[in-house]
Amino acid sequence: MTANSSLAPIDPEFDYIIVGAGSAGCVLANRLSANGKHNVLLLEAGPKDSNIWIHVPLGYGKLFKEKTVNWMYQTEPEPELKGRQVFQPRGKTLGGSSSINGLLYVRGQHEDYDRWRQLGNTGWGYDDVLPYFRKAENQSRGADQYHGSGGPLPVSNMIVTDPLSKAFIDAAVETGLPYNPDFNGATQEGVGLFQTTTRNGRRASTSVAYLGPARTRGNLKIETGALGQRVLFEGRRAVGVEYRQGAQLRRARARKEIVLSSGAYNSPQLLQLSGVGPADLLRKHGIDVVLVAPGVGHDLQDHMQVRIVMRCSQKITLNDTVNNPIRRTLAGARYALFRKGWLTIAAGTAGAFFKTSPRLASPDIQVHFLPFSTDKMGEKLHDFSGFTASVCQLRPESRGSLRIRSADPTVPPEIRINYMSTETDRTTNVEGLKILRKILNAPALKPFVVGEVDPGAKVSTDAELLDYCRERGSTIYHPTSTCRMGNDALAVVDQRLKVRGLEGLRVVDGSIMPDLVSGNTNAPIIMIAEKASDMILEDAR
């Protein structure tokens, strides 16, 4: 197959074509069309975000394995996780993963972005990116030096009335962690309640927050069910996109730029399908090489989580509500009438950030606390009263790869993350579990605890804890860095997110992160798209 194909005069023409209407793509579509000067085409492989569970915060559990709005990828067998494949849910609808994620708004540490700058990425230090976090935000607590108000993205303080979440915070304070009212403020370390991308009991995806206000603009065209097949080139300039919509193969031309915003898996996949990537891989699948770019799909990173499940002594957990028909009905009615109650909770009510070693400059573990329990996320809740807390290593050293398996765009890519492939990663997870256990056994939680269910008393030594990590560790859904920003030979985009060695093509999504941030990835991806929008409009002058 050839990666270069001429566009016909009848093919529609736009100033900008954005491939992927996810956390970044919806931001770009809004910002690039706002001044009315540019015609924008937004392509989304999935459907409209009309599934009712998208807009109910707790609905993420219903969407975990809903293939109509979820790519439902799997890794290859993970060598350090006993050869297990790890499920990788990714959003496939307007709003992308911001429509199916756990709704937590956690930017990461100031040091993360300063590290990006120190790696040579000028303009990406914390002081550079903070204005874009603030620009995006409509923070319920109001504006201050760290937060904005009046932006498109609603960010709310968690309103939690369940006694378990409060007891978890008190327990962590008893073990020496400071109370922190704002993980996105002056410092991240400590324990407190998460902030969420919600407002009035409803999810605020980027489709709702950014695309909603822009939908009626005459210069913005949104196509759903439109799977990108490849970027079309004239020489080394990207000039158009070929996409399939139903049975029709369509093409569109870009006068100015094409922006890939399909995420850490689909953006490198589309580049490779288009002839941009490792030469041997492309030739293996009969794809003509436009640009030899060995870094495309390289350096994949993800956060891993390991969960501890506790049996609760009181019937106050979500398990008890879900498993009781009367309580379940009342919870549904309360949400329908007042937008309050269990259906408003995110994938973590309380959280904590701590260091596994005093030698560290900043926290290397994030804890998510949940007032419910299950064997696997997205599956049936336990029939007993239970709650969960998980550790997540914030800065894993392990890196993997994404490679196409076929020249057919509908064939899922080969995903290798290589979780826990370094000694630091293994040690950090074990030490994190040990500290979390101390919190869960602190006095404030004692009235609520019958005992630890998983891993339980049978697992106590470091070796046993490491084996438990291998047996039960899973993703916390933060893949990044497959189209990494930088100046070295494997960097895919430059500091303005232009694909190095090509013209008219950028990547704007989580794949450009030089490395993982120390927190959740949705907020940083929105920031990246806000900053990229300004750069694209500046370069168009």
JOQUIFEN-V199115 format. One record per residue. N is the residue number from 0. RES is the residue in three letters. OMEGA is omega in whole degrees, 0 to 359 (* if undefined). Layout:
BEGIN
N | RES | OMEGA
N | RES | OMEGA
END
This chain:
BEGIN
0 | MET | 180
1 | THR | 180
2 | ALA | 180
3 | ASN | 178
4 | SER | 181
5 | SER | 177
6 | LEU | 180
7 | ALA | 179
8 | PRO | 182
9 | ILE | 179
10 | ASP | 181
11 | PRO | 185
12 | GLU | 179
13 | PHE | 173
14 | ASP | 182
15 | TYR | 171
16 | ILE | 179
17 | ILE | 181
18 | VAL | 181
19 | GLY | 182
20 | ALA | 181
21 | GLY | 184
22 | SER | 179
23 | ALA | 187
24 | GLY | 179
25 | CYS | 176
26 | VAL | 181
27 | LEU | 182
28 | ALA | 178
29 | ASN | 188
30 | ARG | 183
31 | LEU | 180
32 | SER | 191
33 | ALA | 185
34 | ASN | 177
35 | GLY | 184
36 | LYS | 188
37 | HIS | 173
38 | ASN | 187
39 | VAL | 173
40 | LEU | 178
41 | LEU | 181
42 | LEU | 177
43 | GLU | 182
44 | ALA | 183
45 | GLY | 181
46 | PRO | 171
47 | LYS | 183
48 | ASP | 184
49 | SER | 177
50 | ASN | 186
51 | ILE | 184
52 | TRP | 175
53 | ILE | 190
54 | HIS | 175
55 | VAL | 185
56 | PRO | 181
57 | LEU | 180
58 | GLY | 179
59 | TYR | 178
60 | GLY | 179
61 | LYS | 185
62 | LEU | 186
63 | PHE | 179
64 | LYS | 178
65 | GLU | 191
66 | LYS | 178
67 | THR | 182
68 | VAL | 189
69 | ASN | 179
70 | TRP | 175
71 | MET | 179
72 | TYR | 174
73 | GLN | 171
74 | THR | 164
75 | GLU | 177
76 | PRO | 184
77 | GLU | 187
78 | PRO | 183
79 | GLU | 178
80 | LEU | 176
81 | LYS | 176
82 | GLY | 180
83 | ARG | 168
84 | GLN | 183
85 | VAL | 181
86 | PHE | 183
87 | GLN | 177
88 | PRO | 175
89 | ARG | 185
90 | GLY | 177
91 | LYS | 181
92 | THR | 174
93 | LEU | 187
94 | GLY | 178
95 | GLY | 182
96 | SER | 176
97 | SER | 176
98 | SER | 181
99 | ILE | 186
100 | ASN | 183
101 | GLY | 170
102 | LEU | 183
103 | LEU | 179
104 | TYR | 181
105 | VAL | 187
106 | ARG | 190
107 | GLY | 185
108 | GLN | 175
109 | HIS | 184
110 | GLU | 180
111 | ASP | 184
112 | TYR | 173
113 | ASP | 176
114 | ARG | 176
115 | TRP | 180
116 | ARG | 180
117 | GLN | 176
118 | LEU | 177
119 | GLY | 182
120 | ASN | 182
121 | THR | 178
122 | GLY | 183
123 | TRP | 173
124 | GLY | 184
125 | TYR | 180
126 | ASP | 179
127 | ASP | 186
128 | VAL | 181
129 | LEU | 179
130 | PRO | 181
131 | TYR | 170
132 | PHE | 182
133 | ARG | 180
134 | LYS | 183
135 | ALA | 200
136 | GLU | 165
137 | ASN | 190
138 | GLN | 184
139 | SER | 181
140 | ARG | 179
141 | GLY | 183
142 | ALA | 170
143 | ASP | 185
144 | GLN | 180
145 | TYR | 188
146 | HIS | 177
147 | GLY | 172
148 | SER | 181
149 | GLY | 176
150 | GLY | 183
151 | PRO | 192
152 | LEU | 175
153 | PRO | 174
154 | VAL | 186
155 | SER | 170
156 | ASN | 175
157 | MET | 175
158 | ILE | 187
159 | VAL | 179
160 | THR | 183
161 | ASP | 185
162 | PRO | 181
163 | LEU | 181
164 | SER | 177
165 | LYS | 180
166 | ALA | 177
167 | PHE | 179
168 | ILE | 180
169 | ASP | 180
170 | ALA | 180
171 | ALA | 176
172 | VAL | 178
173 | GLU | 180
174 | THR | 175
175 | GLY | 178
176 | LEU | 176
177 | PRO | 172
178 | TYR | 182
179 | ASN | 181
180 | PRO | 185
181 | ASP | 178
182 | PHE | 181
183 | ASN | 183
184 | GLY | 186
185 | ALA | 180
186 | THR | 183
187 | GLN | 189
188 | GLU | 176
189 | GLY | 183
190 | VAL | 180
191 | GLY | 178
192 | LEU | 178
193 | PHE | 166
194 | GLN | 186
195 | THR | 175
196 | THR | 179
197 | THR | 172
198 | ARG | 179
199 | ASN | 176
200 | GLY | 180
201 | ARG | 175
202 | ARG | 173
203 | ALA | 175
204 | SER | 176
205 | THR | 174
206 | SER | 179
207 | VAL | 188
208 | ALA | 186
209 | TYR | 185
210 | LEU | 180
211 | GLY | 181
212 | PRO | 186
213 | ALA | 189
214 | ARG | 187
215 | THR | 180
216 | ARG | 182
217 | GLY | 181
218 | ASN | 177
219 | LEU | 178
220 | LYS | 182
221 | ILE | 178
222 | GLU | 175
223 | THR | 184
224 | GLY | 186
225 | ALA | 183
226 | LEU | 178
227 | GLY | 179
228 | GLN | 178
229 | ARG | 171
230 | VAL | 180
231 | LEU | 185
232 | PHE | 163
233 | GLU | 190
234 | GLY | 178
235 | ARG | 175
236 | ARG | 175
237 | ALA | 186
238 | VAL | 183
239 | GLY | 179
240 | VAL | 172
241 | GLU | 181
242 | TYR | 180
243 | ARG | 179
244 | GLN | 188
245 | GLY | 180
246 | ALA | 186
247 | GLN | 172
248 | LEU | 186
249 | ARG | 176
250 | ARG | 175
251 | ALA | 181
252 | ARG | 176
253 | ALA | 179
254 | ARG | 185
255 | LYS | 186
256 | GLU | 168
257 | ILE | 181
258 | VAL | 177
259 | LEU | 179
260 | SER | 187
261 | SER | 175
262 | GLY | 188
263 | ALA | 177
264 | TYR | 188
265 | ASN | 177
266 | SER | 176
267 | PRO | 176
268 | GLN | 181
269 | LEU | 176
270 | LEU | 180
271 | GLN | 177
272 | LEU | 183
273 | SER | 179
274 | GLY | 179
275 | VAL | 182
276 | GLY | 178
277 | PRO | 187
278 | ALA | 182
279 | ASP | 179
280 | LEU | 182
281 | LEU | 181
282 | ARG | 178
283 | LYS | 182
284 | HIS | 175
285 | GLY | 181
286 | ILE | 178
287 | ASP | 184
288 | VAL | 172
289 | VAL | 180
290 | LEU | 174
291 | VAL | 183
292 | ALA | 186
293 | PRO | 181
294 | GLY | 180
295 | VAL | 183
296 | GLY | 180
297 | HIS | 170
298 | ASP | 178
299 | LEU | 175
300 | GLN | 175
301 | ASP | 172
302 | HIS | 175
303 | MET | 175
304 | GLN | 174
305 | VAL | 190
306 | ARG | 169
307 | ILE | 180
308 | VAL | 180
309 | MET | 172
310 | ARG | 183
311 | CYS | 183
312 | SER | 182
313 | GLN | 182
314 | LYS | 185
315 | ILE | 183
316 | THR | 175
317 | LEU | 176
318 | ASN | 184
319 | ASP | 178
320 | THR | 182
321 | VAL | 185
322 | ASN | 178
323 | ASN | 186
324 | PRO | 182
325 | ILE | 180
326 | ARG | 178
327 | ARG | 179
328 | THR | 179
329 | LEU | 178
330 | ALA | 177
331 | GLY | 179
332 | ALA | 180
333 | ARG | 179
334 | TYR | 182
335 | ALA | 184
336 | LEU | 190
337 | PHE | 185
338 | ARG | 180
339 | LYS | 174
340 | GLY | 188
341 | TRP | 186
342 | LEU | 180
343 | THR | 187
344 | ILE | 180
345 | ALA | 181
346 | ALA | 183
347 | GLY | 176
348 | THR | 174
349 | ALA | 179
350 | GLY | 178
351 | ALA | 175
352 | PHE | 181
353 | PHE | 179
354 | LYS | 175
355 | THR | 178
356 | SER | 178
357 | PRO | 180
358 | ARG | 185
359 | LEU | 180
360 | ALA | 183
361 | SER | 183
362 | PRO | 176
363 | ASP | 178
364 | ILE | 170
365 | GLN | 176
366 | VAL | 170
367 | HIS | 177
368 | PHE | 181
369 | LEU | 179
370 | PRO | 173
371 | PHE | 182
372 | SER | 181
373 | THR | 176
374 | ASP | 178
375 | LYS | 180
376 | MET | 181
377 | GLY | 180
378 | GLU | 185
379 | LYS | 177
380 | LEU | 180
381 | HIS | 179
382 | ASP | 174
383 | PHE | 175
384 | SER | 184
385 | GLY | 172
386 | PHE | 191
387 | THR | 167
388 | ALA | 182
389 | SER | 171
390 | VAL | 177
391 | CYS | 176
392 | GLN | 190
393 | LEU | 184
394 | ARG | 180
395 | PRO | 175
396 | GLU | 185
397 | SER | 177
398 | ARG | 182
399 | GLY | 185
400 | SER | 171
401 | LEU | 181
402 | ARG | 177
403 | ILE | 175
404 | ARG | 190
405 | SER | 172
406 | ALA | 178
407 | ASP | 183
408 | PRO | 181
409 | THR | 180
410 | VAL | 181
411 | PRO | 180
412 | PRO | 176
413 | GLU | 184
414 | ILE | 176
415 | ARG | 183
416 | ILE | 178
417 | ASN | 177
418 | TYR | 173
419 | MET | 181
420 | SER | 176
421 | THR | 181
422 | GLU | 178
423 | THR | 181
424 | ASP | 180
425 | ARG | 181
426 | THR | 182
427 | THR | 179
428 | ASN | 180
429 | VAL | 180
430 | GLU | 177
431 | GLY | 178
432 | LEU | 181
433 | LYS | 179
434 | ILE | 178
435 | LEU | 177
436 | ARG | 178
437 | LYS | 178
438 | ILE | 184
439 | LEU | 177
440 | ASN | 179
441 | ALA | 186
442 | PRO | 185
443 | ALA | 181
444 | LEU | 185
445 | LYS | 180
446 | PRO | 185
447 | PHE | 190
448 | VAL | 168
449 | VAL | 180
450 | GLY | 179
451 | GLU | 182
452 | VAL | 186
453 | ASP | 9
454 | PRO | 178
455 | GLY | 186
456 | ALA | 181
457 | LYS | 180
458 | VAL | 183
459 | SER | 183
460 | THR | 177
461 | ASP | 180
462 | ALA | 180
463 | GLU | 177
464 | LEU | 178
465 | LEU | 178
466 | ASP | 177
467 | TYR | 175
468 | CYS | 179
469 | ARG | 185
470 | GLU | 191
471 | ARG | 181
472 | GLY | 181
473 | SER | 180
474 | THR | 167
475 | ILE | 164
476 | TYR | 182
477 | HIS | 180
478 | PRO | 182
479 | THR | 159
480 | SER | 181
481 | THR | 172
482 | CYS | 195
483 | ARG | 175
484 | MET | 178
485 | GLY | 182
486 | ASN | 185
487 | ASP | 187
488 | ALA | 181
489 | LEU | 177
490 | ALA | 184
491 | VAL | 180
492 | VAL | 177
493 | ASP | 186
494 | GLN | 175
495 | ARG | 175
496 | LEU | 173
497 | LYS | 178
498 | VAL | 184
499 | ARG | 179
500 | GLY | 180
501 | LEU | 177
502 | GLU | 174
503 | GLY | 184
504 | LEU | 174
505 | ARG | 170
506 | VAL | 181
507 | VAL | 177
508 | ASP | 182
509 | GLY | 180
510 | SER | 184
511 | ILE | 181
512 | MET | 178
513 | PRO | 172
514 | ASP | 184
515 | LEU | 171
516 | VAL | 183
517 | SER | 181
518 | GLY | 178
519 | ASN | 192
520 | THR | 185
521 | ASN | 180
522 | ALA | 177
523 | PRO | 179
524 | ILE | 177
525 | ILE | 177
526 | MET | 180
527 | ILE | 181
528 | ALA | 176
529 | GLU | 181
530 | LYS | 180
531 | ALA | 180
532 | SER | 178
533 | ASP | 181
534 | MET | 180
535 | ILE | 181
536 | LEU | 176
537 | GLU | 183
538 | ASP | 180
539 | ALA | 183
540 | ARG | *
END
